[in-house]
Amino acid sequence: MNPLYYIFDKIVKSSVTYYLALLSISLLSGCEGNEVKNYAVQLKIDSAKVESREFNNEVDGYGKIEPVESVVLDAKYDGIIEFNYKVGLINKGNLVYSLTGPEISNLELQFKKDLDLANSDFKYFQSVFNRKQELARHKYISQEVFDKYKYDYNQAKLKFEKANQNLDYFLSMIKFKAPFSGYLTDILVPQGAEVKAGQRLAEFQNLNKLKLVSNLFVNITDLIKSKFSLEINDKITTGKILYYENSINPKTGGHLIWIELNSANNVKPGDYVSYKFLYNLHFSAAVPQKAIIIDKGKYFVVLSLNGKYEKQEVTIGKNRNGWTEITSGIKTGDIVLTTGAFEIYYGEINKTMNVGD
């Protein structure tokens, strides 16, 4: 082979190989630069039916829990105090406290002597009266004479009844029995202390009946005319109004009101509580709060209607337990989006779109 031809052939083959390699690199680079990556995102959608739910107007308040029934215990005589119970529930009729001491013993002895004497006189005059009554019936004595015996008998009877009442009252004052089941609170004297007549000893409270004492700074007339309930410590209870002031209390600037609570397991006398007075109870269409979308000061929901999503302006009312009252715009039974409503409303879907898209 001609040496010149051999050299030329090598140069040509080398050049072709180089350009083929270069072309391959260019094609590969071009493919990589034009690759379309698929980042598909699945939007979670959930919906809820528009329900009819109970709503109400409400007034915030602050007040104190007190017993509906309570007895202030004062010493009626000088003596030594002995409490039978200082903690726990005291059942109706149980002895709560008693007063003892020399003066108490002397007074008790004197009242019993007075009763014995009055009883002796009463029995004597009763016996005489019975005999004279029989004589008067047969007209053996005049009516005037009989009236004198009758008067003496009635006087003796009154003295006996009075002496009996004095002893009973004395015993009730030195031995106080619970008039209802309750608790002894606010004890101001130690066990075994000497107390004076009129000295405050404690208070006996009925914890089965509690009331809320508060001042309301609104037109109370509208509130008391409506059915109401109370929300205290996140618990709903009902009750009845025991007392209220029509006029404004000059000391507080509000209307004093007492409300007996039908159930109050989460409070006790002496507690200060924040509460909501819930009144004007009514039923309205309602949607979950997360279905509401605010746009430029207006309220919207996304309806699922006939297989499509549609924006719908609504008028809202109160919020309660995660639900928003709807006063106009949609009705009970409509379907609204909850999860995904915000994304669909503000997404690229400015027109009605198919639910399946």
NUBADREN-356437 format. One line per 10 residues: number of its first residue (from 1); for each residue x, y, z of C-alpha. Coordinates in nm, 3 decimals, m for minus. Example, Ala and Ser with C-alpha at 12.3 -4.5 7.8 and 13.67 -1.06 7.14 Angstrom:
BEGIN
1) 1.230/m0.450/0.780; 1.367/m0.106/0.714
//
This chain:
BEGIN
1) 0.000/0.000/0.000; 0.110/0.348/m0.079; 0.245/0.499/0.240; 0.075/0.832/0.165; m0.264/0.664/0.121; m0.222/0.479/0.451; m0.155/0.801/0.640; m0.456/0.975/0.476; m0.687/0.682/0.565; m0.587/0.698/0.934
11) m0.650/1.072/0.946; m1.002/1.036/0.797; m1.108/0.748/1.030; m0.981/0.933/1.333; m1.178/1.245/1.236; m1.501/1.051/1.183; m1.463/0.877/1.516; m1.408/1.214/1.691; m1.709/1.379/1.532; m1.934/1.079/1.609
21) m1.825/1.088/1.969; m1.881/1.460/1.984; m2.227/1.422/1.831; m2.322/1.154/2.084; m2.219/1.374/2.375; m2.419/1.664/2.234; m2.732/1.453/2.190; m2.705/1.312/2.538; m2.659/1.659/2.684; m2.960/1.788/2.492
31) m3.184/1.508/2.617; m3.084/1.567/2.978; m3.155/1.941/2.953; m3.505/1.886/2.810; m3.620/1.616/3.061; m3.975/1.686/3.211; m3.996/1.584/3.576; m4.344/1.478/3.703; m4.413/1.622/4.051; m4.786/1.533/4.077
41) m4.948/1.645/4.407; m5.263/1.477/4.541; m5.490/1.736/4.710; m5.691/1.581/4.993; m6.057/1.674/4.972; m6.321/1.623/5.238; m6.675/1.747/5.273; m6.956/1.782/5.525; m7.331/1.818/5.515; m7.486/2.144/5.633
51) m7.659/2.059/5.962; m7.924/2.220/6.178; m7.760/2.304/6.510; m7.849/2.494/6.827; m7.704/2.841/6.873; m7.767/3.127/7.113; m7.677/3.478/7.209; m7.431/3.502/7.494; m7.314/3.743/7.762; m6.985/3.699/7.945
61) m6.995/3.735/8.322; m6.800/3.689/8.644; m6.954/3.582/8.972; m6.936/3.383/9.294; m7.079/3.041/9.378; m7.286/3.043/9.697; m7.527/2.799/9.862; m7.896/2.857/9.804; m7.967/2.752/10.163; m7.737/2.831/10.455
71) m7.765/2.890/10.828; m7.541/3.127/11.022; m7.465/2.963/11.357; m7.448/3.203/11.651; m7.409/3.114/12.018; m7.740/3.182/12.195; m7.593/3.127/12.542; m7.254/3.143/12.711; m7.085/2.804/12.714; m6.816/2.570/12.584
81) m6.841/2.471/12.216; m6.827/2.105/12.112; m6.846/2.033/11.737; m6.960/1.682/11.649; m6.836/1.710/11.288; m6.582/1.946/11.138; m6.525/1.784/10.799; m6.738/1.595/10.551; m7.110/1.574/10.478; m7.352/1.606/10.769
91) m7.686/1.439/10.707; m8.015/1.604/10.789; m8.110/1.556/11.156; m7.757/1.483/11.279; m7.622/1.680/11.574; m7.381/1.947/11.448; m7.262/2.109/11.772; m7.357/2.149/12.137; m7.280/2.396/12.415; m7.181/2.268/12.758
101) m7.046/2.411/13.082; m7.169/2.503/13.432; m7.394/2.788/13.317; m7.554/2.569/13.050; m7.614/2.292/13.306; m7.771/2.535/13.555; m8.000/2.683/13.288; m8.108/2.339/13.170; m8.182/2.232/13.525; m8.389/2.548/13.585
111) m8.595/2.501/13.264; m8.665/2.139/13.359; m8.775/2.242/13.710; m9.009/2.505/13.562; m9.154/2.241/13.332; m9.204/1.991/13.613; m9.382/2.253/13.827; m9.601/2.366/13.537; m9.684/2.007/13.455; m9.783/1.936/13.817
121) m10.010/2.242/13.828; m10.160/2.154/13.490; m10.248/1.799/13.600; m10.408/1.928/13.923; m10.624/2.192/13.751; m10.709/1.945/13.475; m10.840/1.698/13.734; m11.047/1.969/13.907; m11.180/2.095/13.575; m11.292/1.745/13.471
131) m11.484/1.697/13.797; m11.645/2.039/13.786; m11.737/1.990/13.422; m11.943/1.684/13.518; m12.114/1.880/13.798; m12.189/2.168/13.562; m12.340/1.925/13.309; m12.590/1.812/13.574; m12.637/2.173/13.684; m12.509/2.103/14.037
141) m12.299/2.418/14.017; m12.369/2.750/13.850; m12.216/2.849/13.516; m12.026/3.134/13.685; m11.854/2.895/13.927; m11.771/2.654/13.646; m11.621/2.934/13.434; m11.379/3.011/13.719; m11.253/2.649/13.720; m11.231/2.653/13.341
151) m11.021/2.972/13.351; m10.779/2.823/13.606; m10.745/2.510/13.392; m10.672/2.707/13.073; m10.413/2.921/13.251; m10.238/2.612/13.387; m10.239/2.457/13.041; m10.082/2.769/12.886; m9.808/2.777/13.153; m9.728/2.411/13.092
161) m9.710/2.460/12.714; m9.493/2.770/12.760; m9.252/2.586/12.994; m9.230/2.298/12.748; m9.155/2.538/12.461; m8.888/2.717/12.668; m8.707/2.391/12.738; m8.731/2.275/12.374; m8.601/2.609/12.250; m8.315/2.605/12.499
171) m8.215/2.252/12.396; m8.233/2.342/12.027; m8.010/2.644/12.088; m7.743/2.448/12.274; m7.775/2.138/12.052; m7.802/2.236/11.687; m7.924/1.962/11.449; m7.876/1.985/11.073; m8.198/2.113/10.908; m8.074/1.973/10.573
181) m7.780/1.768/10.451; m7.478/1.995/10.415; m7.134/2.103/10.531; m7.004/2.301/10.826; m6.790/2.586/10.691; m6.621/2.903/10.806; m6.563/2.776/11.161; m6.450/3.076/11.367; m6.390/2.916/11.708; m6.171/2.621/11.810
191) m6.309/2.304/11.959; m6.363/2.339/12.336; m6.342/2.719/12.339; m6.558/2.932/12.569; m6.805/3.135/12.365; m7.037/3.423/12.448; m7.401/3.463/12.358; m7.427/3.626/12.014; m7.078/3.517/11.906; m7.061/3.380/11.550
201) m6.957/3.016/11.547; m6.971/2.893/11.185; m7.198/2.855/10.883; m7.393/2.549/10.777; m7.434/2.522/10.399; m7.647/2.306/10.175; m7.411/2.203/9.894; m7.683/2.018/9.704; m7.829/2.353/9.603; m7.589/2.616/9.469
211) m7.643/2.953/9.308; m7.438/3.190/9.098; m7.433/3.546/9.231; m7.326/3.797/8.970; m7.374/4.139/8.813; m7.478/4.161/8.447; m7.395/4.477/8.258; m7.662/4.444/7.989; m8.036/4.496/7.956; m8.143/4.225/8.196
221) m8.508/4.236/8.088; m8.429/4.068/7.754; m8.228/3.795/7.926; m8.478/3.689/8.190; m8.761/3.655/7.938; m8.572/3.393/7.737; m8.490/3.031/7.797; m8.127/3.023/7.907; m7.837/2.804/8.012; m7.495/2.871/8.164
231) m7.147/2.765/8.059; m6.923/2.741/8.366; m6.573/2.592/8.342; m6.657/2.454/7.995; m6.962/2.271/8.137; m7.318/2.354/8.033; m7.587/2.366/8.301; m7.938/2.501/8.332; m8.095/2.683/8.623; m8.363/2.920/8.742
241) m8.347/3.285/8.840; m8.409/3.329/9.213; m8.368/3.706/9.228; m8.266/3.998/9.010; m8.254/4.376/9.028; m8.435/4.572/8.758; m8.247/4.886/8.848; m7.872/4.931/8.817; m7.680/4.870/9.139; m7.495/5.199/9.211
251) m7.205/5.014/9.373; m7.132/4.785/9.079; m7.293/4.954/8.781; m7.467/4.627/8.688; m7.784/4.432/8.763; m7.749/4.190/9.056; m7.880/3.843/8.973; m7.900/3.510/9.158; m7.927/3.195/8.948; m7.985/2.854/9.108
261) m7.782/2.586/8.927; m7.951/2.257/8.842; m7.613/2.082/8.828; m7.282/2.210/8.961; m7.042/1.919/9.001; m6.738/2.121/8.899; m6.780/2.413/9.145; m6.820/2.464/9.518; m6.929/2.749/9.749; m6.675/3.031/9.757
271) m6.547/2.974/9.402; m6.520/3.277/9.175; m6.597/3.176/8.817; m6.610/3.321/8.468; m6.920/3.213/8.282; m7.130/3.265/7.972; m7.501/3.342/8.002; m7.650/3.170/7.697; m7.997/3.286/7.594; m8.230/3.313/7.294
281) m8.164/2.948/7.205; m8.251/2.865/6.842; m8.166/2.625/6.558; m7.984/2.739/6.243; m7.800/2.589/5.947; m7.435/2.532/6.041; m7.107/2.417/5.883; m6.770/2.316/6.036; m6.559/2.626/6.100; m6.285/2.506/5.862
291) m6.535/2.523/5.573; m6.550/2.905/5.605; m6.323/3.112/5.378; m6.275/3.486/5.431; m6.212/3.690/5.117; m6.194/4.071/5.132; m6.408/4.086/5.442; m6.676/3.855/5.304; m6.746/3.492/5.393; m6.761/3.205/5.145
301) m6.794/2.828/5.128; m6.717/2.589/4.844; m7.030/2.395/4.753; m7.026/2.050/4.600; m7.326/2.087/4.370; m7.435/1.854/4.090; m7.089/1.706/4.052; m6.910/2.042/4.051; m6.743/2.281/4.296; m6.892/2.629/4.324
311) m6.807/2.926/4.543; m7.097/3.056/4.751; m7.108/3.372/4.964; m7.274/3.324/5.304; m7.371/3.529/5.608; m7.240/3.386/5.934; m7.362/3.410/6.293; m7.221/3.253/6.609; m6.943/2.992/6.649; m7.006/2.703/6.885
321) m6.829/2.371/6.942; m6.638/2.392/6.611; m6.945/2.484/6.403; m7.038/2.820/6.247; m7.395/2.940/6.222; m7.509/3.028/5.867; m7.797/3.277/5.851; m7.816/3.303/5.470; m7.652/3.169/5.154; m7.692/2.793/5.196
331) m7.944/2.560/5.352; m7.952/2.246/5.564; m7.860/1.939/5.358; m7.618/2.117/5.121; m7.267/1.971/5.088; m6.964/2.196/5.151; m6.592/2.129/5.132; m6.394/2.126/5.454; m6.043/1.987/5.395; m5.913/2.134/5.070
341) m6.169/2.415/5.050; m5.908/2.687/5.096; m5.676/2.544/4.828; m5.957/2.505/4.576; m6.098/2.851/4.645; m5.761/3.026/4.601; m5.616/2.786/4.345; m5.617/2.805/3.964; m5.984/2.723/3.967; m6.146/3.061/3.906
351) m6.434/2.902/3.720; m6.666/2.613/3.795; m6.471/2.288/3.777; m6.562/1.924/3.768; m6.545/1.743/4.099; m6.344/1.467/3.939; m6.070/1.699/3.807
//
